[in-house]
Amino acid sequence: MKTLPWLRAASLRSTSPFLTLSIPIQCCAATPPASSSGHPTATSSRTTSAPPPLPPPKHPPPPQATPRRPRTPPPPPTPSSTSSTRRPAPRLPRPSASASPPRPPRTPQGPPPSFPPIPMEVEIKLRLPDAAAHRRLSSFLAPRLRRTHAQRNLFFDAAARPLAAATAALRVRLYGPDDRAPLRAVLALKRRARIDAGVSRVEEVEEPLDPALALACADDPARLGGVDSPIVRLVAAEYGVGGDAAPFVCLGGFRNTRAVYELEDDGLVLELDETRFEFGTSYELECETAEPDRAKEVLERLLTVAGVPYEYSRSNKFGCFMAGKLLP
C-alpha cells in the first residue's frame, strides 16, 4: 500500500475542552490488477474527500472565567489633597488607671482636712442688772471662790471685717494685772454664736500663745498672720485673712475681771464677770456645761436664794463690743 504524499494523518479535535478525539485517516490509491502481460490495467483515479465534522455537543461549554487582576491600593492622600473624603483618625489607646494623673482634691466646705472639727461650747448666760447685784452675788458665793483672773481681750480682723460679717471673732486674751508683762496668753476663734433662753452655743477652739508674741501682735497686728498656728491657718483658708492681700488689723477690745467659783455638790464651775467697755460696764454669770437644762435650773435657784435679780442674756460680749453699746 502506498501513501499519497498529500495525505497525512489528521487529528480531528472536538470544540469541547473536555474531549479530544484523534482519528488517524490513511488514504490509499487502488492498484489495478495486473494484466496477463504484467502491466497494470488503466483505471480512473478516485479522490477521497475529508470526513464530515463532528456534530457540536448538546450542551455548550461554560465560558471560561477571566482571571481578575489584583487591585492596586490607592495611594495615601498627600497633605495638599483637597479630597472631601478623609480617613478617620486612629484611636489612641485608653490610658490605664495607674497611668492616669491623680485628680485634684475637692475644696473642703469646712475646716481644712488637717484641722479637727471645732467643738461646740455650751454655756448658761444670765445678765445681772447692775453693780449692786454683782456685789450681792459675790458676797453670797465668797466661800466657794477658787481664783480671780484679770483679762485683757483683743480682737483681730481684716480692714473689710470679713470675720465679723461671718459672725466669727478671732481673740487674743492676755492674763495678768500688768499689760506689759502678761502671765500667759490664749488665741481663740469663736464663730456661729446663738443664744436662746439664756443658753449660748458657739463653735470655739483655743490654743496657747507665747505672751511675748501676743504683745508683739498687739503692737503690730500684721505679724499675727505669720504665726505658726492651726487657728491662723484656718482663718486664712476659710476667710482669706492674714495674708498680704488682707493683713490683720486690731479692732480693739475690753477688759474683764472674772471670779471663778465651784459648786461641789452640783459639780458646776461658775464664772462671775465684770466687763469694762469704753462705753460702759456689764455684769454676767456664766457656767459652761454639757447639761444646759440642769445647770440653768441650779443657777436660777441659787440666784433666787441669794436674792439677786437676773435675766437671760440675749447677746454676748463681742456683740456688745461691735455694737458700741451695752446690749441686753
C-alpha positions, 0 to 999 in steps of 0.5 A, spaced: 500 500 500 502 506 498 501 513 501 499 519 497 504 524 499 498 529 500 495 525 505 497 525 512 494 523 518 489 528 521 487 529 528 480 531 528 479 535 535 472 536 538 470 544 540 469 541 547 475 542 552 473 536 555 474 531 549 479 530 544 478 525 539 484 523 534 482 519 528 488 517 524 485 517 516 490 513 511 488 514 504 490 509 499 490 509 491 487 502 488 492 498 484 489 495 478 490 488 477 495 486 473 494 484 466 496 477 463 502 481 460 504 484 467 502 491 466 497 494 470 490 495 467 488 503 466 483 505 471 480 512 473 483 515 479 478 516 485 479 522 490 477 521 497 474 527 500 475 529 508 470 526 513 464 530 515 465 534 522 463 532 528 456 534 530 457 540 536 455 537 543 448 538 546 450 542 551 455 548 550 461 549 554 461 554 560 465 560 558 471 560 561 472 565 567 477 571 566 482 571 571 481 578 575 487 582 576 489 584 583 487 591 585 492 596 586 491 600 593 490 607 592 495 611 594 495 615 601 492 622 600 498 627 600 497 633 605 495 638 599 489 633 597 483 637 597 479 630 597 472 631 601 473 624 603 478 623 609 480 617 613 478 617 620 483 618 625 486 612 629 484 611 636 489 612 641 489 607 646 485 608 653 490 610 658 490 605 664 488 607 671 495 607 674 497 611 668 492 616 669 494 623 673 491 623 680 485 628 680 485 634 684 482 634 691 475 637 692 475 644 696 473 642 703 466 646 705 469 646 712 475 646 716 481 644 712 482 636 712 488 637 717 484 641 722 479 637 727 472 639 727 471 645 732 467 643 738 461 646 740 461 650 747 455 650 751 454 655 756 448 658 761 448 666 760 444 670 765 445 678 765 445 681 772 442 688 772 447 692 775 453 693 780 449 692 786 447 685 784 454 683 782 456 685 789 450 681 792 452 675 788 459 675 790 458 676 797 453 670 797 458 665 793 465 668 797 466 661 800 466 657 794 471 662 790 477 658 787 481 664 783 480 671 780 483 672 773 484 679 770 483 679 762 485 683 757 481 681 750 483 683 743 480 682 737 483 681 730 480 682 723 481 684 716 480 692 714 473 689 710 471 685 717 470 679 713 470 675 720 465 679 723 460 679 717 461 671 718 459 672 725 466 669 727 471 673 732 478 671 732 481 673 740 487 674 743 486 674 751 492 676 755 492 674 763 495 678 768 494 685 772 500 688 768 499 689 760 506 689 759 508 683 762 502 678 761 502 671 765 500 667 759 496 668 753 490 664 749 488 665 741 481 663 740 476 663 734 469 663 736 464 663 730 456 661 729 454 664 736 446 663 738 443 664 744 436 662 746 433 662 753 439 664 756 443 658 753 449 660 748 452 655 743 458 657 739 463 653 735 470 655 739 477 652 739 483 655 743 490 654 743 496 657 747 500 663 745 507 665 747 505 672 751 511 675 748 508 674 741 501 676 743 504 683 745 508 683 739 501 682 735 498 687 739 503 692 737 503 690 730 497 686 728 500 684 721 505 679 724 499 675 727 498 672 720 505 669 720 504 665 726 505 658 726 498 656 728 492 651 726 487 657 728 491 662 723 491 657 718 484 656 718 482 663 718 486 664 712 483 658 708 476 659 710 476 667 710 482 669 706 485 673 712 492 674 714 495 674 708 498 680 704 492 681 700 488 682 707 493 683 713 490 683 720 488 689 723 486 690 731 479 692 732 480 693 739 477 690 745 475 690 753 477 688 759 474 683 764 475 681 771 472 674 772 471 670 779 471 663 778 467 659 783 465 651 784 459 648 786 461 641 789 455 638 790 452 640 783 459 639 780 458 646 776 464 651 775 461 658 775 464 664 772 462 671 775 464 677 770 465 684 770 466 687 763 469 694 762 467 697 755 469 704 753 462 705 753 460 702 759 460 696 764 456 689 764 455 684 769 454 676 767 454 669 770 456 664 766 457 656 767 459 652 761 456 645 761 454 639 757 447 639 761 444 646 759 437 644 762 440 642 769 445 647 770 440 653 768 435 650 773 441 650 779 443 657 777 436 660 777 435 657 784 441 659 787 440 666 784 433 666 787 436 664 794 441 669 794 436 674 792 439 677 786 435 679 780 437 676 773 435 675 766 437 671 760 442 674 756 440 675 749 447 677 746 454 676 748 460 680 749 463 681 742 456 683 740 456 688 745 463 690 743 461 691 735 455 694 737 458 700 741 453 699 746 451 695 752 446 690 749 441 686 753 
